[in-house]
Amino acid sequence: MSRYTGPSFKKSRRVGFSTLETGKDLARRPYRPGQHGNDRRGKVSNYGEQLNEKQKVRFMYGLSEKQFRLTFAKAGKMSGIHGDNFLKLLESRLDNLVYRIGFANTRRGARQLVNHGHITVDGKKVDIPSFIVKPGQVIALKEKDKDLKCVNEALEKVIKRVEYINYDENKKCATYVRMPERNELNADINEALIVEFYSR
């Protein structure tokens, strides 16, 4: 299955989780989409719980099933806890870090900035959203793109940034200081269920 490009709010309601991490997608209608979305649901099986958890994270980061599975496999080759490593790899994607910095309001917008060649890593243009940024690398806008209206509007809305990113407001660039700790990531994600899903 290819990457989902439909309404984000609909997918958030489908999995009962704010994939935009703002809560706006569930504020008005916090129930499943469709004619019977507000009906009471029966008991969900273990498989259903695992699948829902996987879909929550996949929709949140905007990955296709193949990308998601390959990233999961890559995390399994790292030392440490598989689930934690998986979330850290997802956070280290270039499109996600562009979003965390505040160059875009959403991950979709961040992916578009990367795809269109507006972003550099250590001074070199990178137009691959799935590029894994390593700690110490610097993410910046290309010199001619530093006055992009959409970027400036997004930056004005930033209230707080994550601690593993060090942002230089004058240069409009950010350093990926370190990989995040698990307690700095979304507490509503149960990565153990995703590990169980792929371990079946």
C-alpha positions, 0 to 999 in steps of 0.5 A: 500500500502506498503512503496515505495522502487523504484527510489527516483528521479522518485517519486520526479519528480512525485510530483514536489518536491525534496523529498531528500531535495537536489534538485539533483533529479529535476536538470536534468529533472524537469518534470513528469516521463513518455512519456508525462511527459513534456506535459502541464498539465491541471488545478489540482482540490483541491483534486489533490492538497491535494493528491499531498501535502500528497504524497510529505511529505510521499515520503520525510519521506519514510513512508507507507500510514498506518504509515503516517495516524497513525502518523497524527492521533497521531498528532491530539491528541496533543495540538497545531496546527495539521499540525505543530504537524504532521511535528514535529512528523515526524521529531522526528522519529529515522530514520529521526534524524539519517539522520539529524545528518549525520550518513547517506546521505539519510533517506533510509540509516538511516533507514538501520542503525537503522534496522541493530541495529547500533544505540542506544538511551540513551545507549540502542539499538533501531532497530525500525525506527519509534521510536519517540525520545523525547527531551533530549534523546541521539542518538549514534552509538554502540561502535563497529560501530563508525568506520563504513566506510559508516558512516564516509563517510557520516559524512565527507559530513555534512556541517551544522546541524539543530539547534535542534540537538546538535552533539558531534564530539568526542563521535559521538553522538547527543542530540535531544535538542528540537522539531523543530519550524515550520520555521525550517522545509521545507518551500515548504510543505503546511501541511494545505492541508494534514489536509484538505485531511484527513478531507474530 
